[in-house]
Amino acid sequence: KAPCPTLRGPVFDSSVLMTAAAASGLGVALAPAAMFSRDLAAERLIRPFDIEVALGGYWLTRLHSRPDSPAMSAFRDWVMQDTALGIG
């Protein structure tokens, strides 16, 4: 069996932590520009390349055993309206 490659350097499971580390000079981060527009505007982060990778999708889920409540319906409708308008 071939050995598993080891990861070098810090590994983060959060975009916020990853970009905070990059802003502190610990390396680079691949992160969605829309989430960090304030950091980019303040030049705490920079875009070294003028490209943007399309992000994946999101799933809004609930348990089948849990009926739709008015609050769940309102939240779902708000998310769907917001994304349809390109706001979020």
HUVEN-V745387 format. One record per residue. N is the residue number from 1. RES is the residue in one letter. PHI is phi in degrees with one decimal (* if undefined). Layout:
N|RES|PHI ; N|RES|PHI
This chain:
1|K|* ; 2|A|-77.3 ; 3|P|-68.5 ; 4|C|-72.2 ; 5|P|-67.4 ; 6|T|-93.0 ; 7|L|-81.2 ; 8|R|-107.5 ; 9|G|78.1 ; 10|P|-72.1 ; 11|V|-126.2 ; 12|F|-120.2 ; 13|D|-105.9 ; 14|S|-139.2 ; 15|S|-62.1 ; 16|V|-65.0 ; 17|L|-64.5 ; 18|M|-62.6 ; 19|T|-73.2 ; 20|A|-64.0 ; 21|A|-64.4 ; 22|A|-63.8 ; 23|A|-65.3 ; 24|S|-85.5 ; 25|G|89.4 ; 26|L|-88.9 ; 27|G|147.6 ; 28|V|-111.4 ; 29|A|-137.5 ; 30|L|-96.8 ; 31|A|-142.0 ; 32|P|-68.2 ; 33|A|-59.7 ; 34|A|-61.6 ; 35|M|-74.4 ; 36|F|-125.3 ; 37|S|-62.4 ; 38|R|-66.1 ; 39|D|-64.4 ; 40|L|-68.5 ; 41|A|-64.4 ; 42|A|-84.7 ; 43|E|60.8 ; 44|R|-73.1 ; 45|L|-124.9 ; 46|I|-127.8 ; 47|R|-100.4 ; 48|P|-71.5 ; 49|F|-131.5 ; 50|D|-92.4 ; 51|I|-131.0 ; 52|E|-137.9 ; 53|V|-90.4 ; 54|A|-63.3 ; 55|L|-83.6 ; 56|G|-74.5 ; 57|G|-97.6 ; 58|Y|-123.3 ; 59|W|-119.5 ; 60|L|-104.5 ; 61|T|-125.9 ; 62|R|-150.7 ; 63|L|-71.2 ; 64|H|-61.0 ; 65|S|-74.1 ; 66|R|-110.3 ; 67|P|-66.9 ; 68|D|-64.0 ; 69|S|-95.8 ; 70|P|-57.5 ; 71|A|-66.4 ; 72|M|-63.1 ; 73|S|-62.9 ; 74|A|-63.6 ; 75|F|-64.4 ; 76|R|-59.3 ; 77|D|-62.7 ; 78|W|-63.7 ; 79|V|-62.1 ; 80|M|-63.9 ; 81|Q|-66.4 ; 82|D|-61.7 ; 83|T|-73.3 ; 84|A|-66.1 ; 85|L|-83.2 ; 86|G|76.8 ; 87|I|-80.1 ; 88|G|-93.1
